[in-house]
Amino acid sequence: MKLKQAFTVILLLLAFVSAPGYALNLQEAKKSGFVGEKPNGYLGVVKGGGDVQSLVKSINDQRRKKYQQIAKKNNTSLKNVEALAGKKAIDKTSAGQYVFRGGKPVKK
């Protein structure tokens, strides 16, 4: 359950990323179909330009850092943490939002 708590904290810490004229956050990006969860625990870009790519990079960088901390703390591999986080994120993804399967985004 520590991973679940860590994942929740990550999502809450990533509130807003500035963009010209508006702010795009993770939940808005998911609901709008710009991003989707990948089985490796990271986000993938479904559609969108630089703002979406910047958001995904920022979140993925923060996730990677947190996953590394969790792996070290639990004496496990980064790949194991990423896979568990990916499964949980995909399971939590709402119907109609995107997830990646076979490397391609599909609506859940």
C-alpha positions in Angstrom: 0.0 0.0 0.0 3.0 2.3 0.3 3.2 2.5 -3.4 -0.4 3.5 -3.6 0.1 6.3 -1.1 3.2 7.5 -2.9 1.4 7.5 -6.2 -1.5 9.5 -4.7 1.0 12.0 -3.3 2.7 12.4 -6.7 -0.6 13.2 -8.4 -1.5 15.7 -5.8 1.9 17.5 -6.0 1.5 17.9 -9.7 -1.3 20.4 -9.5 -0.7 22.8 -12.3 1.8 23.4 -15.1 1.7 26.9 -16.7 1.0 27.3 -20.4 0.4 30.4 -22.4 -3.0 31.8 -21.5 -4.2 28.8 -19.4 -3.1 26.1 -17.0 -3.2 22.5 -17.9 -3.2 19.9 -15.1 -3.1 16.1 -15.2 -6.8 15.5 -14.6 -7.8 18.0 -17.4 -5.3 16.5 -19.8 -6.7 13.0 -19.1 -10.3 14.1 -19.4 -9.5 15.9 -22.7 -7.8 12.9 -24.1 -4.4 14.5 -24.4 -2.6 11.9 -22.2 -2.9 8.3 -21.2 -1.4 5.9 -18.6 1.2 3.4 -19.8 1.8 0.0 -18.3 5.3 1.1 -17.3 4.0 3.6 -14.8 4.4 6.7 -16.9 2.2 8.9 -19.0 2.1 8.9 -22.8 1.0 11.7 -25.1 -2.2 10.8 -27.1 -2.5 14.2 -28.8 -1.4 17.7 -28.3 1.6 20.0 -28.7 4.3 21.4 -26.6 2.2 22.1 -23.5 1.0 18.5 -23.3 4.5 17.2 -23.9 5.9 19.5 -21.2 3.3 18.3 -18.8 4.0 14.7 -19.5 7.8 15.2 -19.2 7.4 17.0 -15.9 5.1 14.4 -14.4 7.2 11.4 -15.7 10.4 12.9 -14.3 8.7 13.3 -10.9 7.3 9.8 -11.1 10.6 8.3 -12.0 12.3 10.1 -9.0 9.6 8.8 -6.7 9.7 5.3 -8.1 13.5 5.2 -7.6 13.0 6.2 -4.0 10.3 3.5 -3.5 12.5 0.8 -5.2 15.5 1.7 -3.0 13.4 1.8 0.2 11.8 -1.6 -0.6 15.0 -3.2 -1.9 13.4 -4.0 -5.3 14.0 -3.1 -8.9 12.9 0.1 -10.5 11.2 -2.0 -13.2 9.0 -3.8 -10.5 7.9 -0.5 -9.0 7.1 1.0 -12.5 5.1 -2.1 -13.4 3.1 -2.0 -10.2 2.5 1.7 -10.6 1.4 1.3 -14.2 -1.1 -1.5 -13.3 -2.6 0.6 -10.6 -2.8 3.8 -12.7 -4.4 1.9 -15.6 -6.9 0.2 -13.1 -7.8 3.6 -11.7 -8.2 5.3 -15.1 -11.8 6.2 -15.8 -13.9 4.8 -18.6 -13.5 6.9 -21.7 -10.0 8.0 -20.9 -6.9 6.7 -22.6 -4.5 3.9 -21.6 -1.7 2.5 -23.7 -1.9 -1.1 -24.8 0.7 -2.6 -27.2 2.3 0.8 -27.4 -0.8 2.5 -28.7 -3.4 4.6 -26.9 -6.9 3.1 -26.6 -10.0 4.3 -24.8 -10.7 2.4 -21.7 
